[in-house]
Amino acid sequence: MSKKITGEDGKVYVEQKPFYKRVWFWIVIAILVIVVGGAIGGGSNDNSSSSSDKAESTSSKSESKKSSNKPKVSAEFTAALGSAETYAQDMHMSKAAIYDQLISKSGDKFPEDAAKYAVDHVKADWNKNALESAKTYQKDMNMSTAEIKDQLTSNSGDKFTPEEAQYAVDNYLNKQKRPAKRW
């Protein structure tokens, strides 16, 4: 509750509690602690369960193994895969460029095995990525078809395969309307 105070000027003022002494503040803190604690400790095993619970969990584990063929991988491998998916979907990078970015000392600094796992498991259409990169080069940098193809396949560039670069050239650059010749 707030406290009423009469000031020197004769007016009545309401003194409010500081926010950290209010009930709603502590409720929010409790909820945050529960959420963070659940996220951190979510994967722990509870050894105090009864034998019937253990039997049920064993049968459910065997059923989940049958239904899920996903191998369990480390958090680092999962993080590398997440980064690889971002690079592939948002930045339209090639498989080789993603691998280099993941292991780069000035990049993500993942170990080579985590980066290899990530590029092997990322779901990406590499032809589409080459095509999107080619569109950007033509629109934003006004590059010629030959320059774009060189940039797409360059080891110091995008590192797409020659086939992926050719797909980009064939499916976008060669299909652009050319201005009519004026004689």
N, C-alpha and C positions, 0 to 999 in steps of 0.2 A: 504494500500500500504506500501511497505517497503521503508525505507529511506537509501540512500547511504551515507556512511561516509568514509572519507579518513583518514587512520590511520597514526601514527607517522612514520611508515616505508614506507609510500608512497603508500601502497596498498589500494584498494577500498573495503570496507566491506559493507555488507547489514545488516542493523539493522531491525529485524523483531518484529512485535507486540507480546506482551505476548498472550498466548492462550486465556485468559479470555477477551481480547479485540477484538477477531476475531468474525466474523458474524456466522460462523459454530458452534462455541461453544454455542452461545445464542440460536441458532435454536435447537440444541440438548437438551438444558435445557428446552426450551418451550415444546418440544415434551414429555419429561419426566414428566413435571408438568401436562400436559394434560392427559397422560396415568395414572399416579398415582391418579390424581384428579378424573378421571373417574372410576377407580377401587374402590376408597374409597366412592365416592358419587353415585355409580351406582344404588343402591337400593332405592334412595330417591324418594319421590313423588313430582311432580311439581304442586302446587296449583294454578298457574296462567293460567292454560289451559282453553280454552273456553268451553261453555256448549256442543257444538257438539263433541269436543274432549272427554269430560267426558262421553257422551252417547256412543261413539265408544269404549272407554276403558271399560265401564261397560259391553257392549255386548261381547267384546273380553275376559274379565275376566270370564264371565259365560261360554264361549266356552272353555276356557283353563281349567276351573274347571271340565268340563265334560270330556275333553281329558286327564287330568292328575289326577291320583288318589293318587299322592304322597302327604303325609301330610307335612305341613311346620314345620320344626324343627329348634331349635336354632343353632347358630353357634357352640356352644360347642358340641352338639350332632353330628353335621356334622363332626367336627374335630375328635371326638372320633371314628366315623365310618371310617374316612380316616386312622387313626392310626391302627384300627382293620384290615382293608383291607391290609395294609402293613405287619402287623404281620402274617396274614394268608397266603398271597401270597408269600412273600419274605422269611419269617423265618419259615414257615410251622408249626406254633404254633397251639395248640388245643384251643377249644372254652373257656375252663376253664382257661387256661394259659393266653389267651388274656385278659379275664375279669380281672384277677388278676394284669396283667401288667398295664391295663388302670387305675385301682383304686389305685395302689400302691403309697405310699408316696415317694418311691425311683424310681418310674416309671413315668407314665404320669400324675398322680394326678387328673384324671377326677372324677366327682361325680358318685356315684353308678348308678343313673338313666341314665346318659349319657353312661356309660359303658354297662349297660344292653341293652339299645337301640342299641348300636354298635354291640354287639355280636349277637343280635337277627336279625339284618339286614345285616350283612356281608355275602357276597356270597363266600362260601368256601366249598371245598370238604374235610371234616375232615378225611375221610379214606385216601385220597391222602396225606394229611399233615402227618398223622401217618406213611404212607409208606415212604415218603421222609425223615422223621426223622430217621426211622429205617435204611434206606440206609446209612445215614450219620454215625450213630453209628457203623454199621458194617464195612464200608470202613475206617473211620478215627480212630475209637477206638478199632476195632477188638473185639467187644463184642459178647458174645454168644447169641443165640436166647432167652434163659431164661432171661439173663441180659437186653437185649433190651426190651423185653416185660415188665419187671419190671420197667425199666426206663420210658417207654412210659406211664404207668398207675400210676406211683408214684405221690403222692401229693406234694412231693418236687422235682419232675421231670417235665415231659411234661404234665401230667394231662389229657391224652387221656382216653376215656372210654375203658373198657375192650374189647368191640366189635371193636372199631377202632384199638386197638393194635393187636387184633387177625387178623383183615383184613391185617394189615401190615405183620404179620408173615406168613399168608397163601399165600399172593400174591407176596412176594419178598423173604423173608428169606428161606422159604421151597422150593422155585423154583430155588435157586442158585445151580449151578453144584457142586457137592461134588467131591473131588478128589478120584480117583479110589484107592481102597484098594490094598496095596502092601503086599504081603505075603512073 
